[in-house]
Amino acid sequence: MYNLKTNKMRKIVAFAVALLFSLPALQAQESMFNLGDKVVNLGIGLGNTLYGGSYYTRGVPPVSLSYEQAIVDEVLEKGVIGVLGYVGYTSYKYDYLGWGYKYSNIIIGAGGLFHYPLIDKLDTYAGILLGYNIANATEFGTPIGWEYDVTSGGIVFSGFVGARYYFSEKFAAFGQLGYGIAYLTLGVSIRL
């Protein structure tokens, strides 16, 4: 389904990705993500991409768990390509005068990322994700005569940009902007 909110976010992500790929002319720093590295990310999302409106309330905020491994290095001198496995979950409730639906969404996907070092201790990247949204809706209350098609699952695609700041060799904080289970995801990363 196409909407204005989605179109604006896609333009922002496209601009950020274009900006990231135009930055290799800058003096690159030492890479924080290298061939063979394995990183686990645990994040919490801000900004709902799935539900919106005056009758929606959040149940479980968007949470995500991902695993990434570097598979190709020395791309544009210091760039690294990684592959990603991802799972995200969120739940919401639509309540109109005591009647509505409880929704839950699980997104499972895989993707690819391009890392390029710009600042010391900061691992900057851009990526894409292709996955499937497993959606569930449960009706509650007394129906008021409206019938809705509450099916909302299906194939999902996401583009994103992000960065990890390493406090130590194994521990980092990350921020990621893109269209997926949330517009902005913040969390922690652990290098295995």
Buried (B, 14 or more C-beta within 10 A) or exposed (E): EEEEEEEEBBEBBEEBBEEBEEEBEEEBBEBBBEBEBEBBBBBBBEBBBBBEEEEBEEEEBBBBBBBBBBEEBEEEEBBBBBBBBBBBBBBBBBBEEEBBBBBBBBBBBEBBBBBBBBEEBBBBBBBBBEBEBEBBBEEEEEEEEEEEEBEBBEEBEBBBBBBBBBEEEEEBEBBBBBBBBBBBBBBBBEBE
